[in-house]
Structures are given as structure tokens and as C-alpha cells.
Amino acid sequence: MTFQLMRLQPDSIALAAWATRHGVLSPDGDYGYALHGLLSAAFGEQTPKPFRYLGNKQGLLAYTSESLETLRLHASLATPDVARALGLNELDTRPFPSEWKEGQALGFEVRVRPVIRAKDGRERDAFLHAVDAISAVEGGGIAQRAVIYGDWLAKQFAVDEAAKIIQAQMEGFRLTRVLRKASTVENGKRKPLAVTGPDAVFKGQLQVGNPDAFVRLLARGVGRHRAFGFGMLLLKPALSC
């Protein structure tokens, strides 16, 4: 499997205008649903994912298996408002490693939505599931959340022995409302619905386990909501952490 790391520099004003016009800006200002729609409009079935929007200064990063030429060809067909919102004229990529050594140490950063599927099929905060619906204050607060979410993250890395965490810390946490398509249909369409859930950023060091499984983890992303700005595993040399 070959990788490219893609970068875009969305125009913050055009992005906000597009999201507002299409009714896809969450009550908390999260652009995940809007960027999902914009990327799909620009690239179709070749939509890069997972992706991470790092704000106006750092832009949007994504993993893709498509070549720069193919991506630019798709981007050239985008409408002016989509091209302006995403900054498609500045589309760029660089080759990203696709071969790793077992035991290799790497620094990482990842934004995740640590949720699990409940028995009724609905998503539930992994923290609330672990403490049986005790509130964050009564259940030990942010420190206990960090431990529980850290355990959840370790399990995601451990699938097919892809990687294990050497050390990690939760650098950021908040409860955010993000938009997802409602299960009910109104006027022939499923309207976006605001869903509240955990939004956490972890940084630390990992150790590569099974190299092939690790490549699949990078391509798939971590956890759920990977097509909406969560789960992209950003890597750096371990010594720079």
C-alpha cells in the first residue's frame, strides 16, 4: 500500500460561508461535517481520509493512496465555491512512508472520539460506559477520563497487534456537538443532527507491532467518525516528542 500525505489550506471565511449556506456547521463550530461534504464534492470516491483540520494556520492534512496528478484532476472539476473553501489551488502532497520496522518507536498525535456501541446500537461515551453513567465530577473528573480514554486508545492500537502505546497523555478534552445524518427521513432527505460526545487529543509515543497491521491502522484511522475529522494518526520521530 502506497501513501501520500495531502495538505490543503482552506479559506476560513469561504469555509464558514459554505457551511452556513448548506446548514452543515455544528452548534459548536465544528467543521468536520462541512469538510466531509466539501472533500466528497471535490474528490468523489477518491476522497482522502482520515483527515485532520488543524485550523486556519496549519490547514488540513489527510492520507490518500491517490497520486497528486489524480487528485488535481478531480480538483479541477470542483465548483468555484468548493475550490475556494478548500483552497484547492494550493493542493499539495508528499510521499509518506508505508514500510515500518517491528519495534520502531514513533511520536504520535491523534484527535479521537472515544465512543463505543451500546447494546441498543447507539454510541456511548467510553468514559460513561466504564463508570456506568456516573458524571465526570462524581466519577473522578478529567484525570479518570484520561485514564479510561487512554485504555480505549490502547485497545484501538492493539487491533491485529498494529502498535502499542509506550506513553501518552491527553492534551485536550471537551464535549462537542458534531453533525451527523439523522436516522429519520424528512421530505425525502436525512437532515443533519447535532450529536454530543467526547472530543479528545492524545500525544505520546508508540511502538510499531505488526508492520502490515500498522499500515492498515494509518489508512483506516483510529476509532469512529474517521470521515469527519477524527482518527488521523499524525506521526513524528520519537525523539521530537
PyMOL commands that set and color helices and strands:
alter all, ss='L'
color gray80, all
select helices_A, chain A and resi 12-21+32-46+68-75+80-86+88-90+126-130+141-161+211-220+226-228+238-240
alter helices_A, ss='H'
color red, helices_A
select strands_A, chain A and resi 3-8+51-53+60-64+92-96+105-112+115-117+123-125+163-181+192-208+234-237
alter strands_A, ss='S'
color yellow, strands_A
deselect
rebuild
show_as cartoon
